[in-house]
């Protein structure tokens, strides 16, 4: 009897975990297609194949669901880690390598990043992406004497920004590596010019 009961409890827990995962994956997919602000809880429940009361049992508030979606997406699509770029000498080579990685990530996750950043004015989303871009700019400026000025840091922040990449991809149809090479040359030239002017 005890073994049967333990088995039943384990089976129930597994079923609940599976349902929870299905809800999260449904929400993430809708966020990718529509954006968090345009995704209703009814649409999530329908896509996951569950009743609304089941969704609310797993995620009582919208904030609970948004956190679970963020954790799932970041776990499966982690933002590039700027620490890896520190293996390269500060300056143009590090910048070019970092932008190649960042722009490749942006291209792969274009829909999700665009929707989440767009909706960040309406919902508590996108903070992790913005922090990732800010960390990237700091790592790229570190140890590069030419990057000490306010305008140089602004140029680096612009270079790592998702919208910079997207404008190049949309308007000029540049591939990520080509866009990275172009922006790294532009920023490096600006920083050389600023250094020579001192």
N, CA, C and O of each residue as an XYZ file, in Angstrom:
792
protein
N       0.824     -1.200      0.000
C       0.000      0.000      0.000
C       0.864      1.260      0.000
O       0.597      2.204     -0.743
N       1.927      1.267      0.858
C       2.795      2.433      0.931
C       3.520      2.659     -0.389
O       3.681      3.794     -0.840
N       3.964      1.539     -1.014
C       4.667      1.664     -2.292
C       3.744      2.247     -3.349
O       4.152      3.108     -4.127
N       2.506      1.783     -3.378
C       1.531      2.291     -4.345
C       1.285      3.774     -4.122
O       1.201      4.554     -5.070
N       1.171      4.148     -2.855
C       0.929      5.560     -2.540
C       2.107      6.429     -2.949
O       1.925      7.512     -3.505
N       3.336      5.943     -2.668
C       4.528      6.689     -3.064
C       4.590      6.842     -4.576
O       4.930      7.908     -5.089
N       4.258      5.764     -5.286
C       4.255      5.794     -6.749
C       3.230      6.802     -7.245
O       3.509      7.566     -8.169
N       2.051      6.809     -6.641
C       0.984      7.729     -7.046
C       1.408      9.181     -6.813
O       1.151     10.045     -7.652
N       2.056      9.450     -5.675
C       2.514     10.809     -5.379
C       3.596     11.249     -6.362
O       3.605     12.390     -6.822
N       4.518     10.317     -6.680
C       5.572     10.639     -7.643
C       4.974     10.901     -9.020
O       5.372     11.842     -9.706
N       4.016     10.066     -9.423
C       3.376     10.230    -10.726
C       2.631     11.555    -10.801
O       2.659     12.236    -11.826
N       1.963     11.917     -9.705
C       1.222     13.183     -9.679
C       2.186     14.365     -9.764
O       1.936     15.329    -10.487
N       3.286     14.282     -9.021
C       4.276     15.363     -9.049
C       4.880     15.512    -10.448
O       5.085     16.625    -10.932
N       5.163     14.369    -11.091
C       5.719     14.402    -12.446
C       4.722     15.017    -13.418
O       5.096     15.799    -14.292
N       3.455     14.659    -13.261
C       2.410     15.194    -14.132
C       2.268     16.700    -13.946
O       2.100     17.438    -14.917
N       2.334     17.154    -12.694
C       2.227     18.588    -12.436
C       3.431     19.347    -13.005
O       3.286     20.442    -13.549
N       4.604     18.757    -12.874
C       5.809     19.392    -13.414
C       5.719     19.477    -14.942
O       6.117     20.473    -15.545
N       5.194     18.424    -15.547
C       5.036     18.406    -17.004
C       4.023     19.472    -17.445
O       4.239     20.167    -18.437
N       2.933     19.591    -16.709
C       1.924     20.605    -17.033
C       2.511     21.998    -16.894
O       2.304     22.854    -17.754
N       3.239     22.223    -15.816
C       3.867     23.526    -15.587
C       4.807     23.864    -16.731
O       4.797     24.985    -17.240
N       5.622     22.891    -17.138
C       6.571     23.107    -18.224
C       5.850     23.424    -19.532
O       6.283     24.286    -20.298
N       4.758     22.724    -19.776
C       3.969     22.958    -20.997
C       3.410     24.384    -21.015
O       3.389     25.037    -22.058
N       2.964     24.853    -19.865
C       2.438     26.221    -19.764
C       3.553     27.235    -20.052
O       3.359     28.188    -20.807
N       4.706     27.018    -19.447
C       5.825     27.944    -19.644
C       6.245     27.973    -21.110
O       6.448     29.045    -21.680
N       6.374     26.809    -21.713
C       6.784     26.754    -23.119
C       5.753     27.415    -24.024
O       6.114     28.074    -24.999
N       4.477     27.244    -23.711
C       3.426     27.898    -24.497
C       3.532     29.414    -24.367
O       3.421     30.137    -25.358
N       3.747     29.887    -23.155
C       3.862     31.332    -22.929
C       5.090     31.904    -23.629
O       5.020     32.970    -24.241
N       6.205     31.200    -23.538
C       7.435     31.670    -24.195
C       7.222     31.780    -25.699
O       7.642     32.758    -26.318
N       6.577     30.790    -26.282
C       6.331     30.819    -27.724
C       5.423     31.996    -28.102
O       5.652     32.654    -29.117
N       4.407     32.259    -27.299
C       3.528     33.403    -27.570
C       4.257     34.728    -27.367
O       4.014     35.688    -28.097
N       5.139     34.784    -26.390
C       5.938     35.992    -26.191
C       6.840     36.229    -27.403
O       7.038     37.363    -27.838
N       7.376     35.142    -27.933
C       8.235     35.265    -29.117
C       7.442     35.770    -30.314
O       7.918     36.624    -31.062
N       6.236     35.248    -30.496
C       5.429     35.612    -31.669
C       4.718     36.950    -31.516
O       4.676     37.744    -32.456
N       4.157     37.203    -30.327
C       3.310     38.378    -30.124
C       3.918     39.428    -29.205
O       3.666     40.624    -29.353
N       4.718     38.965    -28.259
C       5.248     39.830    -27.214
C       4.503     39.605    -25.916
O       3.324     39.254    -25.937
N       5.165     39.799    -24.785
C       4.526     39.583    -23.486
C       3.267     40.416    -23.280
O       2.285     39.921    -22.726
N       3.281     41.678    -23.720
C       2.136     42.557    -23.488
C       0.912     42.156    -24.299
O      -0.212     42.498    -23.932
N       1.115     41.442    -25.385
C       0.003     41.039    -26.246
C      -0.440     39.595    -25.997
O      -1.333     39.088    -26.676
N       0.183     38.947    -25.031
C      -0.133     37.546    -24.734
C      -1.100     37.476    -23.559
O      -0.756     37.870    -22.445
N      -2.301     36.977    -23.803
C      -3.282     36.832    -22.722
C      -3.093     35.491    -22.015
O      -2.563     34.541    -22.592
N      -3.524     35.429    -20.792
C      -3.443     34.169    -20.053
C      -4.356     33.118    -20.680
O      -4.056     31.925    -20.637
N      -5.465     33.560    -21.259
C      -6.356     32.625    -21.955
C      -5.635     31.992    -23.138
O      -5.745     30.788    -23.372
N      -4.891     32.818    -23.888
C      -4.143     32.293    -25.039
C      -3.084     31.291    -24.590
O      -2.861     30.277    -25.251
N      -2.433     31.578    -23.465
C      -1.422     30.644    -22.935
C      -2.081     29.325    -22.556
O      -1.583     28.256    -22.908
N      -3.205     29.396    -21.837
C      -3.904     28.172    -21.426
C      -4.337     27.366    -22.639
O      -4.184     26.145    -22.662
N      -4.880     28.047    -23.654
C      -5.323     27.348    -24.870
C      -4.153     26.654    -25.558
O      -4.245     25.488    -25.942
N      -3.047     27.391    -25.708
C      -1.886     26.820    -26.407
C      -1.296     25.645    -25.626
O      -0.824     24.673    -26.215
N      -1.327     25.744    -24.298
C      -0.774     24.667    -23.460
C      -1.747     23.499    -23.322
O      -1.371     22.428    -22.845
N      -3.003     23.706    -23.739
C      -3.999     22.634    -23.630
C      -4.468     22.397    -22.206
O      -4.738     21.264    -21.809
N      -4.563     23.498    -21.428
C      -5.025     23.378    -20.041
C      -6.163     24.367    -19.806
O      -6.369     25.293    -20.591
N      -6.892     24.159    -18.723
C      -7.939     25.095    -18.323
C      -7.280     26.297    -17.627
O      -6.173     26.198    -17.097
N      -7.991     27.434    -17.645
C      -7.441     28.625    -17.004
C      -7.169     28.406    -15.519
O      -6.177     28.906    -14.990
N      -8.048     27.659    -14.842
C      -7.819     27.434    -13.401
C      -6.530     26.644    -13.168
O      -5.878     26.810    -12.138
N      -6.160     25.783    -14.128
C      -4.897     25.041    -14.006
C      -3.718     26.005    -14.141
O      -2.749     25.928    -13.386
N      -3.816     26.904    -15.103
C      -2.754     27.896    -15.279
C      -2.604     28.743    -14.012
O      -1.488     28.993    -13.556
N      -3.733     29.182    -13.448
C      -3.671     30.011    -12.238
C      -3.156     29.231    -11.034
O      -2.546     29.809    -10.134
N      -3.396     27.921    -11.012
C      -2.882     27.127     -9.895
C      -1.350     27.097     -9.940
O      -0.688     27.156     -8.904
N      -0.807     27.007    -11.135
C       0.657     26.979    -11.274
C       1.268     28.375    -11.204
O       2.362     28.553    -10.667
N       0.558     29.368    -11.749
C       1.068     30.735    -11.818
C      -0.031     31.706    -11.384
O      -0.758     32.239    -12.223
N      -0.149     31.934    -10.082
C      -1.242     32.761     -9.560
C      -1.251     34.195    -10.109
O      -2.316     34.793    -10.263
N      -0.070     34.741    -10.404
C      -0.011     36.114    -10.912
C       0.721     36.146    -12.250
O       1.442     35.215    -12.610
N       0.517     37.234    -12.967
C       1.230     37.420    -14.234
C       2.729     37.493    -13.987
O       3.517     36.994    -14.791
N       3.126     38.110    -12.881
C       4.551     38.217    -12.553
C       5.179     36.833    -12.375
O       6.324     36.614    -12.771
N       4.430     35.897    -11.779
C       4.943     34.528    -11.611
C       5.223     33.891    -12.972
O       6.253     33.247    -13.173
N       4.295     34.084    -13.893
C       4.457     33.500    -15.229
C       5.596     34.176    -15.978
O       6.377     33.500    -16.648
N       5.704     35.487    -15.877
C       6.785     36.203    -16.555
C       8.152     35.764    -16.040
O       9.089     35.602    -16.821
N       8.266     35.573    -14.734
C       9.544     35.110    -14.158
C       9.896     33.726    -14.676
O      11.043     33.465    -15.040
N       8.899     32.833    -14.710
C       9.149     31.473    -15.195
C       9.565     31.492    -16.661
O      10.446     30.737    -17.072
N       8.929     32.354    -17.444
C       9.274     32.468    -18.864
C      10.692     33.002    -19.035
O      11.454     32.510    -19.868
N      11.038     34.012    -18.241
C      12.389     34.569    -18.306
C      13.421     33.494    -17.970
O      14.410     33.330    -18.683
N      13.185     32.772    -16.888
C      14.135     31.741    -16.467
C      14.278     30.655    -17.535
O      15.381     30.180    -17.806
N      13.159     30.271    -18.132
C      13.202     29.238    -19.173
C      13.974     29.739    -20.386
O      14.838     29.033    -20.906
N      13.667     30.956    -20.841
C      14.336     31.463    -22.036
C      15.826     31.663    -21.799
O      16.650     31.283    -22.631
N      16.169     32.258    -20.667
C      17.588     32.492    -20.362
C      18.328     31.162    -20.208
O      19.496     31.048    -20.581
N      17.643     30.163    -19.656
C      18.275     28.846    -19.506
C      18.548     28.167    -20.832
O      19.528     27.434    -20.966
N      17.683     28.405    -21.820
C      17.855     27.752    -23.127
C      18.554     28.655    -24.149
O      19.082     28.167    -25.148
N      18.559     29.963    -23.903
C      19.194     30.926    -24.816
C      19.987     31.948    -23.993
O      19.629     33.126    -23.965
N      21.049     31.513    -23.330
C      21.774     32.449    -22.457
C      22.408     33.603    -23.239
O      22.929     33.426    -24.340
N      22.345     34.779    -22.633
C      22.979     35.959    -23.226
C      24.485     35.719    -23.267
O      25.035     35.130    -22.336
N      25.169     36.165    -24.332
C      26.631     35.964    -24.382
C      27.321     36.465    -23.118
O      26.963     37.509    -22.573
N      28.303     35.714    -22.666
C      29.016     36.048    -21.434
C      30.227     36.922    -21.762
O      31.191     36.431    -22.349
N      30.199     38.194    -21.400
C      31.316     39.086    -21.716
C      32.643     38.658    -21.088
O      33.704     39.076    -21.550
N      32.598     37.838    -20.051
C      33.849     37.411    -19.404
C      34.758     36.681    -20.389
O      35.982     36.762    -20.283
N      34.171     35.977    -21.336
C      34.975     35.262    -22.325
C      35.786     36.190    -23.219
O      36.833     35.798    -23.734
N      35.314     37.408    -23.404
C      36.018     38.351    -24.283
C      37.286     38.890    -23.645
O      38.162     39.408    -24.339
N      37.390     38.772    -22.323
C      38.568     39.325    -21.646
C      39.832     38.533    -21.959
O      40.934     38.964    -21.623
N      39.679     37.385    -22.597
C      40.859     36.617    -23.026
C      41.573     37.314    -24.177
O      42.746     37.052    -24.444
N      40.854     38.205    -24.857
C      41.436     38.977    -25.955
C      41.938     40.307    -25.423
O      41.389     40.850    -24.464
N      42.975     40.822    -26.045
C      43.513     42.118    -25.619
C      42.455     43.197    -25.813
O      41.699     43.163    -26.784
N      42.402     44.156    -24.887
C      41.432     45.247    -25.033
C      41.669     45.994    -26.345
O      42.804     46.159    -26.791
N      40.577     46.437    -26.944
C      40.719     47.206    -28.174
C      39.916     46.629    -29.319
O      38.932     45.924    -29.098
N      40.329     46.923    -30.547
C      39.553     46.551    -31.728
C      39.283     45.054    -31.882
O      38.187     44.669    -32.290
N      40.260     44.207    -31.563
C      40.052     42.760    -31.733
C      38.982     42.241    -30.782
O      38.124     41.449    -31.171
N      39.039     42.695    -29.529
C      38.024     42.296    -28.564
C      36.651     42.810    -29.001
O      35.658     42.087    -28.922
N      36.602     44.049    -29.458
C      35.336     44.636    -29.900
C      34.744     43.840    -31.068
O      33.557     43.515    -31.056
N      35.554     43.531    -32.059
C      35.072     42.798    -33.237
C      34.542     41.418    -32.847
O      33.471     41.012    -33.298
N      35.290     40.701    -32.010
C      34.857     39.364    -31.583
C      33.569     39.437    -30.772
O      32.669     38.614    -30.945
N      33.488     40.430    -29.886
C      32.287     40.576    -29.057
C      31.069     40.896    -29.909
O      30.000     40.323    -29.699
N      31.215     41.798    -30.860
C      30.078     42.168    -31.704
C      29.637     41.008    -32.590
O      28.444     40.842    -32.845
N      30.579     40.214    -33.056
C      30.196     39.020    -33.841
C      29.317     38.100    -33.003
O      28.296     37.598    -33.472
N      29.731     37.886    -31.751
C      28.951     37.008    -30.878
C      27.597     37.629    -30.527
O      26.565     36.960    -30.590
N      27.611     38.898    -30.159
C      26.366     39.573    -29.798
C      25.395     39.621    -30.976
O      24.220     39.291    -30.821
N      25.869     40.026    -32.139
C      24.982     40.166    -33.291
C      24.462     38.808    -33.755
O      23.336     38.706    -34.243
N      25.273     37.773    -33.605
C      24.786     36.428    -33.907
C      23.656     36.031    -32.964
O      22.659     35.440    -33.379
N      23.830     36.367    -31.683
C      22.782     36.092    -30.690
C      21.523     36.887    -31.012
O      20.415     36.355    -30.950
N      21.692     38.149    -31.353
C      20.531     38.977    -31.696
C      19.788     38.406    -32.896
O      18.557     38.369    -32.910
N      20.531     37.965    -33.898
C      19.898     37.417    -35.106
C      19.120     36.147    -34.782
O      18.008     35.955    -35.273
N      19.696     35.290    -33.964
C      19.043     34.033    -33.596
C      17.785     34.269    -32.778
O      16.805     33.538    -32.913
N      17.811     35.289    -31.928
C      16.705     35.545    -30.995
C      15.976     36.850    -31.300
O      15.409     37.480    -30.407
N      15.998     37.237    -32.543
C      15.470     38.526    -32.974
C      14.035     38.788    -32.513
O      13.754     39.839    -31.937
N      13.130     37.844    -32.760
C      11.722     38.063    -32.430
C      11.520     38.268    -30.930
O      10.848     39.207    -30.503
N      12.112     37.374    -30.141
C      11.930     37.465    -28.694
C      12.522     38.759    -28.141
O      11.864     39.472    -27.383
N      13.753     39.059    -28.516
C      14.392     40.275    -28.011
C      13.616     41.520    -28.419
O      13.394     42.415    -27.602
N      13.204     41.577    -29.678
C      12.464     42.737    -30.154
C      11.160     42.931    -29.406
O      10.829     44.048    -29.007
N      10.416     41.846    -29.214
C       9.129     41.943    -28.520
C       9.293     42.286    -27.049
O       8.562     43.121    -26.516
N      10.247     41.645    -26.394
C      10.447     41.883    -24.962
C      10.925     43.314    -24.708
O      10.425     43.987    -23.806
N      11.891     43.774    -25.503
C      12.384     45.143    -25.314
C      11.297     46.160    -25.657
O      11.186     47.195    -25.000
N      10.503     45.872    -26.675
C       9.386     46.769    -27.021
C       8.396     46.874    -25.866
O       7.893     47.955    -25.560
N       8.124     45.736    -25.230
C       7.106     45.704    -24.174
C       7.640     46.091    -22.807
O       6.886     46.125    -21.835
N       8.927     46.382    -22.720
C       9.513     46.669    -21.400
C       9.000     47.975    -20.795
O       9.170     48.211    -19.599
N       8.377     48.820    -21.609
C       7.759     50.034    -21.061
C       6.423     49.735    -20.396
O       5.933     50.530    -19.594
N       5.831     48.584    -20.729
C       4.501     48.252    -20.214
C       4.526     47.161    -19.148
O       3.622     47.075    -18.317
N       5.568     46.328    -19.176
C       5.657     45.202    -18.240
C       7.073     45.114    -17.672
O       8.009     45.653    -18.263
N       7.241     44.437    -16.525
C       8.582     44.276    -15.952
C       9.355     43.167    -16.674
O       9.619     42.109    -16.103
N       9.711     43.423    -17.924
C      10.460     42.459    -18.733
C      11.643     43.179    -19.381
O      11.672     44.407    -19.448
N      12.613     42.403    -19.853
C      13.732     42.962    -20.592
C      14.889     43.469    -19.761
O      15.908     43.891    -20.308
N      14.748     43.433    -18.437
C      15.815     43.964    -17.574
C      17.117     43.189    -17.788
O      18.191     43.781    -17.887
N      17.010     41.870    -17.858
C      18.206     41.046    -18.050
C      18.917     41.343    -19.359
O      20.147     41.387    -19.400
N      18.154     41.550    -20.436
C      18.761     41.873    -21.726
C      19.482     43.218    -21.654
O      20.604     43.357    -22.143
N      18.832     44.200    -21.044
C      19.452     45.531    -20.941
C      20.715     45.469    -20.073
O      21.722     46.103    -20.388
N      20.654     44.709    -18.992
C      21.839     44.561    -18.139
C      22.966     43.864    -18.896
O      24.135     44.216    -18.740
N      22.616     42.882    -19.712
C      23.619     42.182    -20.511
C      24.318     43.129    -21.477
O      25.538     43.075    -21.628
N      23.551     43.993    -22.130
C      24.150     44.958    -23.062
C      25.047     45.943    -22.311
O      26.122     46.302    -22.791
N      24.601     46.374    -21.136
C      25.410     47.312    -20.342
C      26.719     46.661    -19.896
O      27.777     47.288    -19.946
N      26.643     45.390    -19.456
C      27.867     44.662    -19.059
C      28.822     44.528    -20.239
O      30.035     44.662    -20.085
N      28.265     44.263    -21.417
C      29.091     44.113    -22.611
C      29.877     45.394    -22.884
O      31.070     45.339    -23.181
N      29.216     46.538    -22.786
C      29.900     47.809    -23.038
C      31.006     48.059    -22.017
O      32.074     48.561    -22.367
N      30.754     47.710    -20.759
C      31.759     47.907    -19.708
C      32.988     47.040    -19.977
O      34.120     47.512    -19.868
N      32.766     45.777    -20.326
C      33.893     44.867    -20.600
C      34.687     45.348    -21.808
O      35.914     45.248    -21.824
N      34.004     45.863    -22.805
C      34.705     46.332    -24.005
C      35.518     47.597    -23.731
O      36.559     47.814    -24.351
N      35.051     48.420    -22.816
C      35.788     49.647    -22.482
C      36.980     49.363    -21.567
O      37.970     50.095    -21.581
N      36.878     48.292    -20.768
C      37.914     47.996    -19.770
C      39.278     47.795    -20.423
O      39.418     47.024    -21.372
N      40.271     48.493    -19.906
C      41.641     48.313    -20.361
C      41.945     48.965    -21.702
O      43.059     48.833    -22.210
N      40.983     49.661    -22.280
C      41.190     50.322    -23.571
C      41.291     51.822    -23.287
O      40.266     52.487    -23.137
N      42.500     52.359    -23.212
C      42.657     53.768    -22.819
C      41.824     54.720    -23.659
O      41.330     55.725    -23.147
N      41.662     54.420    -24.931
C      40.901     55.305    -25.819
C      39.423     55.356    -25.462
O      38.709     56.261    -25.893
N      38.955     54.373    -24.664
C      37.525     54.276    -24.350
C      37.153     54.967    -23.044
O      36.087     54.704    -22.488
N      38.019     55.846    -22.550
C      37.756     56.467    -21.247
C      36.799     57.655    -21.311
O      36.183     58.000    -20.302
N      36.666     58.273    -22.453
C      35.833     59.477    -22.539
C      34.347     59.110    -22.564
O      33.974     57.972    -22.849
N      33.527     60.088    -22.262
C      32.076     59.886    -22.262
C      31.578     59.515    -23.651
O      30.744     58.620    -23.793
N      32.081     60.193    -24.674
C      31.628     59.910    -26.035
C      32.081     58.524    -26.495
O      31.367     57.862    -27.249
N      33.252     58.081    -26.053
C      33.727     56.747    -26.415
C      32.853     55.676    -25.772
O      32.501     54.684    -26.411
N      32.505     55.885    -24.499
C      31.623     54.910    -23.834
C      30.252     54.899    -24.494
O      29.632     53.844    -24.628
N      29.776     56.079    -24.909
C      28.488     56.143    -25.606
C      28.556     55.374    -26.922
O      27.599     54.695    -27.294
N      29.675     55.475    -27.623
C      29.839     54.747    -28.887
C      29.810     53.238    -28.660
O      29.216     52.498    -29.444
N      30.455     52.787    -27.581
C      30.449     51.358    -27.270
C      29.050     50.889    -26.873
O      28.623     49.803    -27.264
N      28.343     51.701    -26.102
C      26.970     51.334    -25.728
C      26.080     51.244    -26.959
O      25.223     50.364    -27.045
N      26.279     52.147    -27.910
C      25.514     52.106    -29.153
C      25.881     50.869    -29.967
O      25.017     50.238    -30.576
N      27.165     50.531    -29.971
C      27.630     49.381    -30.757
C      27.011     48.069    -30.279
O      26.677     47.213    -31.098
N      26.853     47.901    -28.968
C      26.351     46.627    -28.437
C      24.825     46.577    -28.357
O      24.260     45.544    -27.998
N      24.163     47.668    -28.683
C      22.708     47.737    -28.545
C      21.986     46.889    -29.594
O      22.364     46.882    -30.766
N      20.956     46.183    -29.165
C      20.146     45.346    -30.065
C      19.604     46.153    -31.229
O      19.602     45.677    -32.365
N      19.144     47.371    -30.963
C      18.527     48.173    -32.021
C      19.542     48.632    -33.058
O      19.181     48.843    -34.215
N      20.800     48.790    -32.671
C      21.844     49.095    -33.655
C      21.964     47.943    -34.631
O      21.945     48.134    -35.846
N      22.089     46.726    -34.076
C      22.165     45.566    -34.968
C      20.918     45.474    -35.841
O      21.026     45.249    -37.046
N      19.742     45.645    -35.252
C      18.513     45.462    -36.022
C      18.387     46.478    -37.149
O      17.899     46.150    -38.231
N      18.824     47.706    -36.903
C      18.742     48.695    -37.979
C      19.656     48.321    -39.134
O      19.302     48.539    -40.293
N      20.825     47.761    -38.841
C      21.727     47.321    -39.903
C      21.163     46.102    -40.633
O      21.286     45.984    -41.853
N      20.551     45.208    -39.880
C      19.973     44.005    -40.493
C      18.774     44.361    -41.364
O      18.600     43.787    -42.439
N      17.952     45.297    -40.914
C      16.740     45.652    -41.647
C      17.020     46.586    -42.817
O      16.637     46.307    -43.953
N      17.689     47.690    -42.531
C      17.878     48.713    -43.558
C      18.919     48.309    -44.596
O      18.731     48.537    -45.791
N      20.006     47.716    -44.145
C      21.106     47.400    -45.055
C      21.239     45.924    -45.383
O      22.072     45.530    -46.200
N      20.406     45.106    -44.733
C      20.435     43.650    -44.973
C      21.814     43.042    -44.713
O      22.247     42.129    -45.417
N      22.490     43.562    -43.695
C      23.820     43.039    -43.375
C      23.717     41.787    -42.524
O      22.910     41.722    -41.597
N      24.528     40.803    -42.836
C      24.655     39.612    -42.009
C      25.335     40.008    -40.697
O      26.055     41.006    -40.653
N      25.113     39.236    -39.625
C      25.704     39.613    -38.328
C      27.211     39.859    -38.362
O      27.688     40.839    -37.789
N      27.961     38.985    -39.024
C      29.421     39.155    -39.047
C      29.822     40.410    -39.805
O      30.762     41.099    -39.410
N      29.120     40.715    -40.890
C      29.412     41.913    -41.671
C      29.075     43.165    -40.875
O      29.838     44.130    -40.866
N      27.920     43.142    -40.205
C      27.523     44.275    -39.364
C      28.522     44.481    -38.233
O      28.877     45.615    -37.912
N      28.979     43.377    -37.625
C      29.960     43.469    -36.534
C      31.256     44.084    -37.020
O      31.840     44.924    -36.335
N      31.716     43.674    -38.199
C      32.961     44.220    -38.744
C      32.819     45.713    -39.027
O      33.726     46.494    -38.740
N      31.673     46.107    -39.595
C      31.442     47.519    -39.912
C      31.432     48.380    -38.657
O      32.131     49.391    -38.592
N      30.647     47.988    -37.664
C      30.528     48.791    -36.448
C      31.844     48.814    -35.665
O      32.210     49.847    -35.104
N      32.549     47.696    -35.624
C      33.817     47.687    -34.887
C      34.832     48.609    -35.562
O      35.608     49.280    -34.882
N      34.831     48.646    -36.907
C      35.733     49.571    -37.612
C      35.362     51.021    -37.319
O      36.235     51.858    -37.086
N      34.066     51.312    -37.332
C      33.617     52.683    -37.078
C      33.980     53.137    -35.668
O      34.509     54.233    -35.477
N      33.693     52.287    -34.680
C      33.977     52.657    -33.292
C      35.481     52.761    -33.063
O      35.948     53.686    -32.399
N      36.239     51.815    -33.611
C      37.702     51.847    -33.443
C      38.288     53.106    -34.063
O      39.185     53.722    -33.487
N      37.785     53.497    -35.245
C      38.269     54.718    -35.903
C      37.951     55.947    -35.050
O      38.781     56.846    -34.915
N      36.755     55.980    -34.481
C      36.371     57.103    -33.612
C      37.301     57.187    -32.405
O      37.751     58.270    -32.032
N      37.584     56.033    -31.797
C      38.435     56.052    -30.602
C      39.869     56.415    -30.940
O      40.543     57.083    -30.155
N      40.347     55.976    -32.112
C      41.706     56.386    -32.543
C      41.759     57.901    -32.749
O      42.724     58.560    -32.362
N      40.713     58.434    -33.360
C      40.636     59.869    -33.618
C      40.623     60.655    -32.302
O      41.296     61.677    -32.169
N      39.837     60.156    -31.327
C      39.764     60.838    -30.033
C      41.130     60.807    -29.332
O      41.541     61.781    -28.702
N      41.825     59.660    -29.458
C      43.133     59.524    -28.819
C      44.145     60.474    -29.467
O      44.935     61.114    -28.773
N      44.113     60.561    -30.806
C      45.061     61.428    -31.513
C      44.807     62.898    -31.215
O      45.728     63.714    -31.264
N      43.556     63.238    -30.905
C      43.197     64.638    -30.641
C      43.641     65.105    -29.275
O      43.632     66.307    -29.010
N      44.029     64.193    -28.397
C      44.404     64.582    -27.032
C      45.742     65.298    -26.997
O      46.203     65.692    -25.926
